[in-house]
């Protein structure tokens, strides 16, 4: 199965907005920032003397953690948008072909085959098929790239089937060793 899609900067923005709240690292980062703020506040002013002061420090730290994370996301997104181009193969036309052994991606800059057993996960999120090939690296396939919703569903289903087969086979081989 094959699809040709065009990835634009808006796709990268939508992708980041949809995936960030679902990532465990987002909440770990918020907690870490809030903890640093809380520790700094208690180091600077001393331990809160009563419950009210403790709650104010705690809530302020949590709010600081959220704003710190939002700043980090905005900075990260700006960096991604500034560094992404058709020349480096992030934006522009992408041709994705599903094979039993993996997914082939072809752009003006590169051609790669990611084998299914190396793919982290395959999932459909809103109007995108996301194929995660590393911790923070995804193939993004918009639903709009298909003539009909049924074609998108068929492509998504085939990708998920190949991925599941590769991971089930790997587990079967590992357990029989």
C-alpha positions as CSV (number, residue, x, y, z in Angstrom):
1,X,0.0,0.0,0.0
2,X,1.2,3.5,-0.9
3,X,0.3,7.0,-0.1
4,X,1.7,10.4,-1.1
5,X,1.3,13.2,1.4
6,X,2.5,16.8,1.8
7,X,3.7,17.7,5.3
8,X,3.5,21.4,6.1
9,X,4.4,23.5,9.2
10,X,0.8,23.4,10.3
11,X,1.0,19.6,10.5
12,X,4.0,19.8,12.8
13,X,2.1,22.3,15.0
14,X,-1.0,20.1,15.2
15,X,1.1,17.0,15.8
16,X,3.0,18.6,18.7
17,X,-0.2,20.0,20.2
18,X,-2.0,16.6,20.0
19,X,0.9,14.4,21.2
20,X,2.4,16.6,24.0
21,X,-0.4,16.1,26.6
22,X,-0.2,12.4,26.1
23,X,3.5,12.1,26.7
24,X,4.7,10.9,30.2
25,X,7.7,13.2,29.8
26,X,5.5,16.2,29.8
27,X,4.3,15.5,33.3
28,X,7.7,14.5,34.6
29,X,9.1,17.8,33.3
30,X,6.3,19.8,35.0
31,X,6.9,18.0,38.2
32,X,10.7,18.5,38.0
33,X,10.3,22.2,37.3
34,X,7.7,22.6,40.1
35,X,10.0,20.7,42.5
36,X,13.0,23.0,41.6
37,X,10.8,26.1,42.2
38,X,9.5,24.7,45.5
39,X,13.0,23.9,46.7
40,X,14.3,27.3,45.7
41,X,11.4,29.1,47.4
42,X,11.9,27.1,50.6
43,X,15.7,27.6,50.5
44,X,15.3,31.3,49.8
45,X,12.6,32.1,52.4
46,X,12.8,29.1,54.7
47,X,10.2,26.5,55.3
48,X,6.6,27.8,55.3
49,X,5.5,28.4,58.9
50,X,1.9,27.5,58.5
51,X,-0.4,25.5,56.2
52,X,-1.5,28.6,54.3
53,X,2.0,29.6,53.4
54,X,2.8,26.0,52.5
55,X,-0.2,25.7,50.2
56,X,0.7,29.1,48.5
57,X,4.3,27.9,47.9
58,X,3.1,24.5,46.6
59,X,0.4,26.0,44.3
60,X,2.8,28.7,43.1
61,X,5.4,26.0,42.3
62,X,2.9,23.9,40.4
63,X,1.8,26.9,38.4
64,X,5.5,27.7,37.7
65,X,6.0,24.1,36.6
66,X,3.1,24.4,34.1
67,X,4.3,27.8,32.7
68,X,7.9,26.5,32.5
69,X,6.7,23.5,30.5
70,X,4.6,25.7,28.2
71,X,7.6,28.0,27.6
72,X,9.7,24.8,26.8
73,X,7.1,23.6,24.4
74,X,6.9,27.0,22.7
75,X,10.7,27.2,22.4
76,X,10.9,23.6,21.1
77,X,8.1,24.2,18.6
78,X,9.8,27.4,17.4
79,X,13.1,25.5,17.0
80,X,11.4,22.7,15.1
81,X,9.6,25.1,12.7
82,X,12.8,27.1,12.1
83,X,14.9,24.0,11.4
84,X,12.3,22.1,9.3
85,X,12.4,22.5,5.5
86,X,11.8,20.6,2.3
87,X,15.6,20.4,1.9
88,X,16.1,18.3,5.0
89,X,13.1,16.1,4.2
90,X,10.9,17.1,7.2
91,X,8.5,19.2,5.1
92,X,7.1,18.7,1.7
93,X,6.2,15.6,-0.2
94,X,6.5,12.2,1.5
95,X,5.8,8.9,-0.1
96,X,5.0,6.1,2.3
97,X,4.8,2.5,1.2
98,X,3.8,-0.3,3.5
99,X,5.6,-3.6,3.1
100,X,5.5,-6.7,5.3
101,X,9.1,-6.0,6.4
102,X,8.6,-2.3,7.2
103,X,7.5,1.2,6.1
104,X,9.4,2.9,3.4
105,X,9.5,6.7,3.4
106,X,10.8,8.7,0.4
107,X,11.3,12.4,0.3
108,X,13.4,14.8,-1.8
109,X,16.1,14.5,0.8
110,X,16.1,10.8,1.7
111,X,14.7,7.3,1.4
112,X,14.4,5.1,4.5
113,X,13.0,1.7,5.5
114,X,12.0,1.4,9.1
115,X,11.5,-2.3,9.9
116,X,8.3,-3.0,11.8
117,X,10.1,-4.7,14.7
118,X,12.0,-1.4,15.2
119,X,8.9,0.7,15.2
120,X,7.9,1.8,18.7
121,X,4.1,2.1,18.0
122,X,1.5,2.7,15.4
123,X,-1.6,4.7,16.3
124,X,-4.3,6.9,14.9
125,X,-4.7,10.2,16.6
126,X,-7.4,12.6,15.4
127,X,-6.8,13.0,11.7
128,X,-3.3,11.5,11.6
129,X,-1.7,8.1,11.5
130,X,1.4,8.3,13.7
131,X,4.2,5.8,13.2
132,X,6.7,6.3,16.0
133,X,10.1,5.2,14.9
134,X,12.1,6.5,17.9
135,X,11.5,8.2,21.3
136,X,10.6,11.6,19.7
137,X,10.6,10.7,16.0
138,X,7.3,10.1,14.1
139,X,6.1,9.5,10.6
140,X,3.0,11.7,10.3
141,X,0.4,10.7,7.7
142,X,-2.6,13.0,7.5
143,X,-6.0,11.6,6.8
144,X,-6.4,14.3,4.1
145,X,-3.8,12.4,2.0
146,X,-6.4,9.8,1.1
147,X,-9.3,10.1,-1.3
148,X,-11.7,8.6,1.2
149,X,-11.9,7.9,4.9
150,X,-12.1,4.2,4.1
151,X,-8.7,4.4,2.3
152,X,-7.2,6.0,5.4
153,X,-8.7,3.3,7.6
154,X,-7.5,0.5,5.3
155,X,-3.9,2.0,5.3
156,X,-4.0,2.5,9.1
157,X,-5.3,-1.1,9.6
158,X,-2.6,-2.6,7.4
159,X,0.1,-0.6,9.2
160,X,-1.2,-1.8,12.6
161,X,-1.4,-5.4,11.4
162,X,2.2,-5.4,10.1
163,X,3.4,-3.8,13.3
164,X,1.5,-6.2,15.5
165,X,2.7,-9.2,13.5
166,X,6.3,-8.1,13.8
167,X,6.1,-7.6,17.5
168,X,4.1,-10.8,18.2
169,X,6.7,-12.7,16.1
170,X,9.5,-11.1,18.0
171,X,7.9,-12.0,21.3
172,X,7.2,-15.6,20.2
173,X,10.8,-16.0,19.1
174,X,12.1,-14.5,22.4
175,X,10.0,-16.8,24.5
176,X,10.9,-19.9,22.6
177,X,14.7,-19.2,23.1
